[in-house]
Amino acid sequence: MTVVVAVAKRAAIFVVSLWVASVLVFLACSALPGDVAQVILGIGADPASVDRLRTEFGLDRPLIIRYGEWVGGLLTGDLGDSYLTRRPIGPDLAPRIGVTVSLVVCSMILAMVMALLFGMHAALRRRHLDGFLTSAGSQIGLAVPAFWAGILLVVVFAVGLRWFPAGGHVPLSRDPLGWAHHMVLPVVSLTIVQSAVLTRYVRSAFIEVLADDHIRTARAIGWRQFPALMRHGLRNVAVQVVTVLGLQLASLLVGAIVIEQVFALQGLGTRLLDAVAQRDLLVVQGIVMLLVLAVLVINFLVDLAYLAIDPRLRTPGGTR
Amino acid sequence: MTEPVLEVAGLSVIFGNREPAVAGVSFAVEPGERVGLIGESGSGKSVTALAVMGLLPEQARTSGVVWLAGQPVLDRPDAELAALRGNRVSMIFQEPMTALDPTMKVGRQVAEVIGLHRRVARGQTRARVLEILDAVGLSGPARVANSYPHQLSGGQRQRVVVAMALVNTPDLVICDEPTTALDVTVQATVLSLLDSSLAEAGAGCLFISHDLAVVAQLCTRILVMLDGKIVEDAPLAQILAEPKHPYTRGLVATARIDQVPVGERLPTVADFWSRDGDVEEELR
């Protein structure tokens, strides 16, 4: 029963957040200076024809009506038509979603695996030189901007050694090997910062858990240190790390936009930047809403993960 | 004469460059014997216990000899010690609220202690878990086994911890202030539970406390620890009747407030002993 209530509560929060986000995204885009009609017709165009084009796009109508139309479309999965290309936005974005998702998901998984390994090592060996070096290494990784890492990787591994292509994308469904080959450098450059951030969280979470009374109990009943940590510490670490993972997703998406530029990947990020430059606001709104949706869905899943991990949240009498 | 279950000789423990936490401590616990180790916080009681269990943090430096159930403990590989812990020797800690894993049902946590040291079929393990939970006075053992720690009270949790410590019938149980975090009524029931369970298991006990009144209920011999050294080692009756060290005299006087004449100030340890060396004995 408590589980049902807890899930319902989080689902309600999800829906409300999504609605608030749609209002904010719409208002922010409306407030942007610049005008798509002006961009299409050029700086020297006469005001009358600019006004005519604005009327044709429906941009002269009140905000509330335009918002209603846009959200109504979103609910049926219709993102509207691009002002510039006059083509529906949804089908235009569909193939790009795959590019961005594979970039983000691969980076997330790789970053998580590396963070667990390095973070645990840094925590368990924190009083030794090697643990200190791991910790210091994560500090350096934290300071490296993703785009710089990307450029450096291209110079060394694409231009210099010619091991990997410097850019471009092959769909996974067409050629899995080619896809992987093209994804290596972008994923690695995005992963460097992410894994460094997560490593620090995993390290401090493990250090905290190591000092927990119930880990001492586990040792006292006959577990050796590492198994004790795996059996009785990992869940408690997971609660903390999963939280950060949800929060990091937003910064990962921002990183992906930059990395797509560096590696000329035809993903959502490159399209977003183009659309902003061209004041093609419906495209901007559509992409930003997709990104918001992704972040909210992940954070909703994070909340559900808490319920799975921590019994104090799903059984009566929990005081956490 | 049988071999002691625990023998400590010249044990010293040093953390970093500080004064030794434990400085040349020697004592033994005979099979089935109950020894109380008392002293104020910071006197080195808990460090002694952790050294005996081989659970000191890695930055601690030790010297001396510790024999546990006939095996040397200090500087032995962790695998060897892990086989002893929870099996031949077990430990009950102070904090029942946090000593158990919050994410695991307590039945599984008790079963783990069995599974770590015995090859037993699952059905038998379950039966043994329920049996021991019942033996430590938990009503409805099946329901308790199926609960998470947060669903139990402090007293119930400490009973679970006692069950975990006794389930493999160890030779020695080390109790580190096991009742300090409990309220007085629960304290009394847990003490009498420990008393009967230890007797039934025939286990020796090293009982650590700062409270002479608590130790007196359970132990037959008392070690008084002060600044990392054992300053007095005598049978309980002798400690109570004729304490030798001024610090012990202070402990006895403060534990027997029923002997203070009505209206007079309660004694404190400082009346008998102070670290500056000038012992005030005006109460005599």
Interface residues (C-beta under 8 A of the other chain):
Chain A: R127 D212 D213 H214 R216 T217 A218 R219 A220 I221 G222 W223 R224 Q225 R231 H232 R235 N236 I309 D310 P311 R312 T315 P316 G317 G318 T319 R320
Chain B: M53 L55 E58 Q59 D78 A79 A82 A83 L84 R85 G86 N87 S90 M91 F93 E95 T98 A99 L100 D101 P102 T103 M104 E112 V113 L116 H117 Y148 H150 Q151 V161 M164
